[in-house]
Amino acid sequence: MIRPMRPNDHPRVLQIYAQSLASGDATFTKDLPTWEKWDADHHRDCRLVYERSGQVLGFAVISPTSTKAHFRGVVEDSVYVDRAHRGEGIGLALLQALCDAVEEAGYWTIYASIFPENLGSMAIHEKCGFRIIGRREKIAQDIFGTWRDTVILERRNGIGL
């Protein structure tokens, strides 16, 4: 079941996020943020979790891409799935639901910045109508000190176009 994230979900959300930090396969972030920092960095709307048998197995959220008012409708998505449940369709289901929620909330563009080696994330974004618009070469160092590329994908909603 996909449902809105609740305040009491935060320990599990950070636990799932910590898995990706440790593996270095989904983010440049090196240190697990406090809940307060994580909460401040993400929009309060469009926060979803995938729950099965009372256990949160994944989450999807959005964050702003700019503080400028004219970019208020442009967001970046983040989708994370518990490593023990990857490959079960949870990420795709979350991203599809997030795209619907983003459009309902009035955002007109969703961006994703993905390591090109993260084939699962690339595939679900393309299935949800994202298109590759560029590649940033050696944009930053990962937790192991390796310079990494990211692929930039975009999904435009029909709002105002």
Summary of the structure (lengths in Angstrom):
residues: 161
radius of gyration: 15.0
end to end distance: 32.1
largest distance: 42.4
contacts: 450
relative contact order: 0.16
helix: 34%
strand: 33%
